[in-house]
């Protein structure tokens, strides 16, 4: 949805005249295992434990900011033509979408992994967007999707953990 949304935004703003789809590359074979490893760590381990002490919104920021900073550093060296600040914003925004799907799927890491893999694999949907502008359309699309997720699921994002609202101890995160 994020990549398709970025193509729609580029089309609506007149930056492209048609939505083109690129051919998949060998990169797709590598994407899913890497996404699985990231999701096991960031959502399955870190976010799950933070949800015992913080609202989903705060827990997502506490995992999303370091995740975005890691990508910021990686993109400084791996993709010198890409804006590392834009990449950091895209990753932080994507962390919100991943947290939402992870929480709403009953803390299912595989569902978050599929979403993460799809996000990494589907830049092929934005093949007609000029490369220097692709990232900013992705950031805009992700922010719009996140705003909708927060608005439609306000209670989930800002509800405090059971321990804080009921006075009872929350179950152990282990």
N, C-alpha and C positions, 0 to 999 in steps of 0.2 A: 504493500500500500504506500509506503514511503517513497519508493522509487517511481511507482506509477504516478503518485501525487506530484513528485518533482517534475515529471514529464508534462503533466497537465498544467502545472504552474508556468513552465517554460512555454507551452503552447498558448496559454491565455495571455501571457505577457508579450507574445510576439517574438520571442527569442528563437523559436523553431516553428516550422510550418507543418510538420507531421511528426508523429511519434514513430521512431524507428527502433527495431529490436535487433541487437547484435547477436552474432553466433556465440554460443557458450565456448569457453576455453578450458584448458586443463586446470585452471585456477579453481574451478568448481569442485574438483576431486579433493582438493586440500581444504576447502572451506569448512565442510561439516565437522571433521575431526577437531580442527582448531576451535570452532565455535563450541563444540561439546566440552573441551577442556576449560575454556573460559567460563562457560555457564556453570559447570560443576563448582568452580572456585568462587566466582562473583555472586551468582544467584543461589546455588545450592548450599554453599558454605557461609559466605559472608552475609548476604542479605537475610538468609533464613535466621541467623543468630541475632542480627540487629533488629529484626522484627519483634523479638521478645522484649526489647527495651524502648523501641521508638515507633512512631507512626510509620506507615509505609512510605510516606513522602520523605520524611527525615532519613529513614533507613536507605532509601534509594539515593538520596544525595550523598550519604556517607559512603556508599559503594560506588556511585556514579562518578563522583569527582576524582577519586584515585584512578578509576578505570579510564576516564577521559585524559587525565594527566599522563598515564602510561601511553596511550595512543598519541598524545601530543608529542612526546619524546620520540616514539617510533617514526612518526611522520616527519619530524625534523630531519631525520637521517635517511629514511627510506623513500620519501617522496618529496624532494626539494621543491618541486613545482606546485605542490598542494599547500594551501594555507593550513598550517598546524593549528591556528586558532579556530578556523572553520571546522577542521576535523574534530577538535576538542568539543566544540558546540554540538556537532552532529552526534558524537559518541555519548555525550551527556544527555542529550535529548533522547537518543535511542535507549539509554539505560532506563528511562521512565517507561517506555513502551515494553521493554523486556521485563521490568519489575511488575507491571500491570498483568501481563500474560502469565508470568510465573505465579503471582499471588492468586489470580482468578482461576488458574488451572489446578488449584489445590497444591501448590508448591511443586509442580512437575517440571523437573529440569529438562526433560526431553522436549516438552512443548516449547520452552524458552530457547532450547538449542535449535529446533526447527525454525523458529522465527529469526534467530540470529544468523543461521546458515542462509536462510532466504534473503535476509538483508544484505549479506555479503555477496550472494550469488546473483542478485537481480539488478546490478547496475546495467545489465544488458537492456533493460527497459528504457534507459535514458541515453541510448546511443546517439540520438540526434542533437542532444544538448551540447553546446560548445564546452570542451573539457575545462576551460578556465572558470566556467559558471556552474558546472554540475554540482559541486559541493554546496554552493549557496542555495540552489533549488532544493537539494536534499535537506539542508538545515531548515529551510522554510516549511517544507512539507512535514518534516518530523515534528516541528514545533506546533503546527496546526493540529496534527493528529494527537499530540500530547495534551494540548489545550482541551480538545474534545474529550479525551480520556479522563482528565481531571474534572471537567465540568459534569460529565455524566455519571462519574463514580466518586463524587466528592467525599462521601462518607468513608469509603474504603481508604482513600488517601490520608485522611486526617483523623481517623479513629486511633486512639492510643491503645497500646497492648492491654490485654486482659488484666494484668497485674496492676496497672495504673488506674483503670476505670472501676474495677470491682473490689480492689483491696486484697484479692487473693493472689497467691504466687502463681506465676505463669509456669506451664510445664517446662521441663528442662529442654534446651535446644539440642541435646544429644540423643 
